Amino acid sequence: MWYNKKQYDINGVTFMTLSYALCGLAAFCAFVYAIITYKRKTHLAFVTGNMFMAACAVNLTYMARIRVHTYFSASLATSVYFVCLDFLVLSMVYYMIEFTRSKIGNPRFKRALVCAIYLLTFADAAVLIFNVFHEVILRYQHQADSIYAIKYMFRSLPGFYLHLAFVYLLVVMIFIILIRKIVSVPKMYRARYVNTLLALCVIGLLTIFYMLGTLKLPMDAAVLVYGFVCPLVYRNTFDYSSKGMLNTTRKMVMEYMGMPVILFDYEGYVADTNRDMRALFPALGDQVNRISMTDFLQIGAFRDLQSVDTDQTFVWENQGSTGARSYHCVFSCLKDEKGHDIGHLLLMKNQETERDMLTQLYSKNSFYSEMDKVLTQDAYPVTVVVCNANGIGLVNDVYGWKKGNELLRKAADLLRENLPPGTVLARLADGDMAAALTQMEQEYAVRAFENIKEQYGEANDTGIDTDIEYGIAVIRDRNKSVDDAIREASESMRTKKLMNQSSRTSSLLDSLTQTLTESDYETEEHVERTREMAIRLGKALNLTDGDLGKLALLAVLHDIGKIAIPHSILLKPGKLTDAEWEIMKTHTEKGYRIVSATKELRPIGEYILHHHERWDGGGYPGGLAGDEIPLLSRIITVVDSHDVMVHDRPYHKAMSGADAEAELRRCAGSQFDPKLVEVFLEVLGEEAS
């Protein structure tokens, strides 16, 4: 329809005044939303606010074009208007990149592209300002009878088409970025990007129609859209919510939450269910007949549900074909903000099938449920193993969480592959994993986990020293609970971790042993020999895995109290005086206090305190005798004494093996436990053969 000037004269207000007012409102709208956006103080808000400010500038400069009365001011206002349009389109490019989180090639290409766009934008702006003084791309003529609000109309020169080509290039970039995003995201998330695309299409069409003269309007309507569309862009960017998308998302959450769920509406009929609930109650799949809450509760026979008018929890057993399964049920009465009833919700949690998402092993709750079943079958002995992958923290620091999680999954896979069918596997807290082997002795578990450790080491491609450490506890009857076994195995594992160089906790032990070797004539070789022989003797005595771990630690630290003894006494080559000997004897108590100050070392404190007791009661510090002396203290006394006998010290020369054996037999029953001496000599004989 052709524009008729009279139609735009309303009560004496000309169409020019109306156009001027509309541009002012659009500029004000863009400015207000720019300020609101900047207050969000995020990078996307900064980019979006810049775009709104550019839209404000476009509207203000367009107002200036309407109000000019001279040729020069028309040329200046038009050039500045086009410059503002350049920066508006440029800011739209950056907004689109941030809004869609687009990744443009490699960093070098991105930097080159950014620099090129900036250079072209400023070059185009310079040419437009230059045109004010030397008309190289635009010329103007005054049209007093023009139907448009702008009276000084420009005429394009050939160079102007380079400006248009640059602007259209940026516009094409915007469309490509947006369309790629729309294609790449799931359908339910596309609406916000489709809305943006439609808005751009409207602006583009209005601009094209205005330039071609197809729309007979007094001004360029696209300019108004730049300002008035800012609230919609703001909402689409920061406050977007789609009812369809949210409904779909909620449905997905229900379907994949891993537990049966059913929702009843305020009238008491089934409003929604998920696949787990439908699998449990096939009748819910009936799409023809509505099922009431009363009917459903009768189908399920929820006898422990006392009332549908109060929130409550109860246990429900499903007598299925594979045996009874217990569900922990939560029944909730739903209310709105005014306290009105709006429905009911029933959640059913089967703890027996709950699994850790990373490793797909049983959760802690599921582990305990399965163990209850195992123990009711009296399938003793049940060997419980708690293991942990050393060095994962360092892998996370160097390679990131993805690689660390990969190693944890590998450890879980090795447990599944190497342990016998029927083993109950679970992931506990702090990355610990548990395995319960029914009717298996400790020796089998040791062989299996040593094999797992070897395979895990071969699979490690990080270059970081990582391995699996484990602790074992055996349940032989109902007197030991699962909790006790887990606690015992965990303590054993953590004790071993102190001895493991790939564990971060070993730094404490390294520091203490280094201090000890620097303070005393103890050598690393003596410590290692004592540890190895103590473990061999402990295995010959069928010690538990936990005691073997403590024994290894005790072999390293039994003389740690000597670091508090003066060097003049500690390293004296001759015989000590009575006063010096009294000071020397305090090293057991000092050692006890040193390790008792540290949680990790506290379990061996008692053994350090009594490792100089004698079988006949003549030792120190407590004068204990016979079986009153802790077994591990008696073991370390025999092993340590033998190693001292057969190796040189500042105060004596090494004995022969035969002389050392004779000395042990002579002191059996007085200094040493006679039974331990016999077993120890048998172990030595096996070594010699």
N, C-alpha and C positions, 0 to 999 in steps of 0.2 A: 504494500500500500504506500502510495506517495505521501510524503510529509506535507501537511497543511499547517502553515504557521499559526493560523487563527485557532486551531485546535489546541495549541500549546500556550495560548494567552488565557490565564485563569485569574479573574479579578485584578487585572492590571499587572500581574506578575508574568514577565516574559519567559520564554523557554530558556533563554540564556541564564536568567537568574535561577531557574529551577535546576539547570544543569550544574551551575556553580554550587548550589546547595547540596546536590547529590554527591558531587565530588568531595566536598568538604566533609560530609557525613562518612563517606567511604574512607577518607584519609584518617578521620578521627577514630573510626572503628579499628583500622589496621594499627594505629599508634597504641590504642588502649590494649589490644591483645598482644602487641609486641612487649609492652611493659609487664603484662601478666605472665607472658612466657619467659621472659628473662628471670623472673623471680623464682622459677623452678630450679635454676642454677645447675643444669646438666648440659652436657655438650650438645645433645639434640635440641634442647631448649634454646641454647645460644644460636644455633644454626637457624632454627625456625623463627626466632625473634628477628634475626637479620633479614629474613625473607619478608616478614611483616613490615619492617621498617622500610624496606625497598618498595613494597606495595604502597605504603603511605607516601613515599616520595613521588611515586608515579602519579598518584591522585593529585598531589599538591601541584606538581609541574603541569599537569593537564588543566588544572584550574587556572594556572598562569596563562596558558595558551588561550583560554577562553576570554580572559580579561584584557589582553594586550591591545594597544591602540596604535602602535607604530610598527613600521616594517622591521626595524632592528630588534625591538623587544619580541616580535613574533619569531624572528630567526633564532634569537637566544633561547626563548622559552621552549621552542620546538627541539633544538639541539639538546638542551638539558633534559627534556622529557625522554628523548631517545637514549641518552646516556643512562638515565634511571631505569629505563626498560632493560638495557643491557645488564645492569647489575641485578635487576630483579630476576632475569632469566638465569644469570650466573648463580645467584643464591638459591634458586629453585633446583639447579643441578646438585649443589651440595646438600640441600635438604633431602632430595630424593635418595642420594647415596646413603645418608645417615638413617633416613626413615626406613629404607628397605634393607639396611645393613649390607649393602652391596660390596663385594670384593672385586676390585678392578685389577686383574693381572698381578704381575710381580711388582715390588716396591719401586723399582727403577722406572718401569713404564708408567706407574701411577704418578710419580713425581714429575716425569716429563710431560704427561698429559695436563697436570695441574698448572705447570709453568706455561704451557702453550695456551691454555684457556685464559689465564691471567693476562698474558702478553697481548693476545688478540683483543680481549675486552678493553684494556687500556689504550691500545692502538685505535680501536673503533671509537672510543670516547674522545680521543685526541682529534681524530678526523672530524667528528661531529662538532666539537668546539671550534675547530679551525674553520668549519663551514660558515660560522657566524660572520666571519670577516672576509672570507674568500669562498664564494659559493661553488663548491666542487662536487657536491652530491645532491644538494637540494636548492631549489629556488622558490620564491613565494610570490603570490599575487593576492590583492585584496578583492574580496567578493562580497559587496554590501548586501546583495539580495540572496546570499547563500542560505539554504535551508538548515545548515549546520550552525551550531553554537560558535564554532571557530570561524572567523572571517578571513584570516590570513591563511589561505590554503597553500600547501607546498606542492611543487611539481618535481618528480623524481628525475635525477640525472643518472647516467649509466653507473657511476660509482656507488650509488645508493644500493644497488643490487648486491654489492659485496657485503654491505651492512646486513641486508636481509638474509643473505646466505649464511652469515655467521650466526645470526639469531636463530635461524631455522635449524642449523647444525646443533646448537645447544638444546633446542626443543626436541629434536630427534633423539638426542642422548637421553633426555628425560623420559621419553616414551619407551626407549629400549630398556632402560633400567627398570622401569615400572612393569613392563610386560614380562620381562624375564622373572621378576619376583612373583607375579601372578601365576605364571606357568609352573614355577618351582615349588610353591607352597601347597599344602593340602587344600582341597576345595572349601572346607569349612572356615579356613583362615583368610580367604581371598577377599572378602567383602570390603575391608578397609582400603585395600589397594585398588579394587575395582572402583570404589567411590572416588578415589583420587584421580584415577584415569578418566572417569566420566567428567569430573570438574575441569580437567585440562582440555578435554574434547570440546566442552561447551565454550571455554575461553577462546580456544583456537578457532572454532566455527564463527563465533561472534566477530573476532578480529578479521577473518577472511571476508565475511559477508559485508562488514563495514568498509573494508578497503575496496571491495568490488562494487560497492554501491547497491548491493542487493537489498540490504535493510535500510529503509529510509527513516532513520532515526536522527535526532538533532545532535547526537554525540556518540562516541565510541563506547558502547555498552560494556565491552570487555574491561575497560578501565575501572568501571564501578565494581565489576565482579572481583577484581584484584583485592579491593578493600573489604567488600561485604562478605567475601568467602572466608576471611580470616577466622571467624568464630567456628565455622565448620571444619576448617583445617586443624584448628587447635583441638577441637573435640575428637576428630578422627585420629590425631596424633597421640594425644595424652589421655583422653577419657573415653577411648573407644571400647564399646562392649556390644557384642552382637547376641541377641537372644538366641538365634539359631545356633551360633557357634558355642555359646555357653551350654545350651541344652545338649548338644552333641558331646561336648567335653564331659559334662556331668554323666551322661550315659556311658561314655568310655570308662570313666573312673569306676562306676558301678560294675561294669562288666569285667574289669581287670583288677579289682581290688583284692581278689584272692580269697574271699569269704562270702558265704551266702547272705544276701540282703533282700529284704522285702519291705515295700512301702505301702501303707494303707492310707486312703484319702479320708477326709473328715466324715464321710458317710459310712466308713467302715468297709470299703471295698478295696481290692488290690489295685494300686495305682501303678506300681512298677516293681520289677524284679530283675535280678541278674542271672547269668547263665549257671552259676554255682547253685543258686536256690532252685532254679528250674530242673537241674540235674538231680537235686535231692528230692524234689517233689514234682514229678512229671505232670501232674494235674494242672500245674500253673501254666503249662503250654497251651491250654485250651483258650483259643482266641474268641470263641463264640459266647460262652457263658461267663458272666462276671462272677468272681469268687469273693465271697465276703470274708471278713476276718474271722468270724465265728466258724465258718466252714473250714477255713485253713487251719485253725487251731485244733479242730476235731480231727482233720486229716493227719496232722503231725502228732497228735496226742501229747501236747505239752503239759504234762500233769503238774509240773512244778511252777508253772505260770499262775500265780495266785489271783491276779486281777489285771484287767486291761486299762484301768484308770490310774495306775501309778507306774513310775519308772522302777524297773527291777532287773536283777541278774539272776540267772538260774542255769542249771546244767541239764542238757537234753541228750539222751542216748539214742542213736540211730541203730536199730537192729537190722542191719543190712546183710546181704548175702556173704560178704567178706568178714562178718563179725561185727560186734558192737563198736561204735565209735562215739566218743563223748564230745559234745560241743558246748563251749561256754557261750551262753546267749545273753544279749543285752536288749531289753525291750524298753523303748522310749516313747513317751507321750509328747507329741510335737505341739508347740503352742506358738502363736504369733506374738508381736511386741505388746499386745494388750492382754495377753494371757488366755486368748480363745483357743480351743482345741482345733487343730487343723489336720491331724492325722496321727499315725503311729508308725514306728520304725522298728524292725527286728533285725539285729546283726547276729550271726552265728559263726563263732570262731573255732575251727577244728585245730587244736594245738598239735595234734599228731602229724599234720601235714604241713606245718609252718616251716618255711625254709629261708635260709639266708640268700638274699638276692645276688650277691657277688659270687659265692662259691656253690650255691644250690645244695649245700649241706643242711641238715636239720638245724632249726634254731635251738636256743638253749631250752626253751619250754618243751619243744617237741622231743628233744633228747631225753629229758627227764621222764616224759610220758612213755617213750619207748623203753627206757631202762626199767620203769615200773613193771612193764610186761615181761621183760627178760628175767627179772629177779623173781617174779611170781612163778616162773617155770623151774626155779632151782637149778639153773644151768651153770653151776659153779665149776671151776673158778671163772670169774669174769675179770679180765685184765683191762683196766682203764688207762688209756694213754692220752696225755695232754701234750700237744706240740705247738711250736711257734716258729715262724720263719725269721731268722736273724737277718739284719741288714736291710730290711724293707724300708725303714725310715730313711736310710742313706740313698737308696734307690729312688725313693720319692723326691728327695732333695735334688738329685742329679738329673733324673730322667722324667720326673713328673709322676703323678698319681696313676696314670694309665699303665705305665710299666710296672709299678708296684702292685697294682691290682692283677696284672697279668701273671706275676709270680705267685701271688696268693691263689689264683685259680689253678695254676700248675700244681701247687702243693696239694690242693683239694683233689685234683684229678689223680695224682699219684696215690693218695690214700684209697680212692675208689678202686684203682687198678691193681694194687698190690695186697690189699687186705682181703680176707676170705669173705664169701657171701654171708650175709646175716650180720656183718659188723655194723654197729650203730655209729654213724658219723655225724658230727655237729660242729658248728662254729660258735664259740663262746665269746666273751668280751675281750677287748684289746687284741684282736687278731688271733687269739688262741683257738686251736681246733682240738676236738676230742674224738677219740675212737674207743668203742667198747667191744672187746673180742670175747665172745662167749666160749666157755670150756677150753680156754687157752691159757697156758702158763706164761710167766714173765719172759722166759727164755725165747719163746716163739715171737713175742712182741718185739724183743730186742733185735732179733735177726731181721724181722720184717721192716722195722724202722731204720735199721742201718742200711738196708737195701734202698729204702725210699730216700734217705739222705744222699746216697751215692747218685741216684738218678736225678735228684733235684740239683745237685751240683753240676752234673753234666748238662742239664737243660738251661743253666744260667748263662746268658750271653751278655751280661751287663759289664763284665770286667770288675765288678764289685764283689768282695768276698761275702757271699751269703750262703747260709745253709739252714737246715732244720734241726732244732734242738727239741728234745722230748723228755718227758718224765712219766714214770709208770707207777701205778698202784694196783694191787690185786684184791678183789672182793672174793672171799672164800666162804662166807656165810652171811646170815642176816645181821650179824653184829656190826658190820661196816656198811654205812649208808653210801649212796651215790655221792652225796655232798662231801663226805669224808674222803672218798676215793679221788674226787676231782681236786680237792684241796691238797691232798698228799701228792698227787701227780704234778700239780702246778708248782708246788714248792720244790719238788725234785727238779723240774725243768728249769726253774729260775736259778736254782743253785748251780746247775750245769752251765747256764748262760754266763755266770760269772767266770767260768773257766774257758769260755769260747771267745776267740779273738774277733770273730765277726759280729759279736754282740756288743752294743754300746755300753752295756752294764759291766763289761769286763775291764773297763778303764780303772775302776776302783780297785780291783784285785791287782792289776798291773802296777798301780801306784804303790800299794802296800808291799808287794813282793820285791819291787825294786828297792824300796827303802830298807827292807829286811836284808837283802843281799849286800847292800852298801854298808849296813851297820854291823853285820856279823860275818863270820867265815862261812856261812851257808852259801852254797853256790846254786845256780840254776840247775846244774846237773843233779845235785843232791835232791833238790826239790822235786824234779821230774822223776828220778828213780824212786823216791819215796812214794810219790803219787801212784805210779804204775804198779809198784809192788803192793801197796795198800788195796788198790782195786782188785788185783788178782786174789789176794787173801780174802777180801770181802765177798767176791764171787764164790770162792771155795766154801765160804761159810753160809752161802745162800742168802745173803743180805738182800733186803728190798732195794728197788731202784732208788728210792728216796735216800736210804742210808748210804748207798754207794756214792750218790752225788755229794752228800755231806762229808763222806770219808775222803773223797778226792779234794774237797775244799780244805778239810782239816789237815791233810798232808802238806798242803802249801802254806797254811797259816798257823800251824800249831805253836810255832815259836815267835809269833808276831810281837809278843810282849817284850822281846829282847831289844826292840828299837827304843825302849824307854830305859834301858840299862846303860850306865856309863861305859864308854869304850875302854876305859882303863881296866875295868873289871871283865868286860865281855871278851876282850882280845888278850888278856893276860896269859902268857905262855906257861907260867908256873902254877903251883897250887894256890888256890884262893884262901885267904884268911877266913876265920869264922864270920867276921863282920861282912866281908865281901860275899861270902856264900849266902848269908841271909838276904843280902840285896839281890843276888842272882836268883834266888828262889821266888822272888816277887814277880818274875816275868810271867808266870802263869796267870796271876790275878790281873796284872796289867794287860795281858793279852785278852782276858775275858772282858775287861772294861772297854778295850778298843773295839772289839767286834760287836759288843752289845750296843754300841752307839749307832750302829748301822743296821737298818731293817734287813737288808739282804744277807748279812753275815751273822745276825743274832742266833740263828739255829745251831751254830757250832760253838757258841760261847761256853756252854757247859763242858764240852769235850776238851776244849783248850784249857779250861781251868783245872781239869783232873788228869791231864796226860802225863803227869809225873807222880801219880799215885803208884804205890807198890801193892802187889798181890797180898803181901803179908801185913799190910797196914802201915808200913814204915815210910811211906812217901809223903808228899806235900801237894797242896796246902791243907787238905781236909783230913788226912790220915785214914782215907777209906781203904777197905780191904775186900778182897774177893769180888763177888758179883755186885758189891756196892759201887764199884768203879764202873762208869759207863762203858759199854762194849767198844764203842768207837775209840775211846781214849786208850783202852787196853790194846787194841789193834795197832794204833799209831805208835804206841810205846815199843812194841816188838819190832815193827818195821823200821822205825827211825833208829833204834838202837843197833840193829843189825847193819844198816847202811853206814852208820858212824864207825862201827867196828872194822869193816872191810875197806875203808877208805882213809887216807891220811888226813890228820888234823894237826893244828899247831902243837897240841899237847900230847899226841901219840902217833905212832906209826900204824899203818894198816895191818890187820891180822889176816891170816890166810882164811879161806872159806871153812876149812875143817876146824880151826881154832875158834872161829866165830860161832860155828854150830855147837861146839863143846861148851862155849860160854853161855849160849842160850839155854842149853839143857841144864847147866849148873845153876842158873838163876831162875829156872822154871819152878814155880811154887813159892818163890821168895819175892823176886822183882816182877816176874812175868806170869801171866795166866798160863798154866801148864798145858791146857787143851789148845790154846792158841799157838803155843810154841810148836806143838806136834803138827798141827795143820800147816803152819808156816813152813816148817821143814819139809813137809810133803810137797808144798808148792815149789820150794827151792829145788827139790829133787826132780820134779817134772821139768823145771827149766833147764837143769843140767843135762837131762836125758834128751 
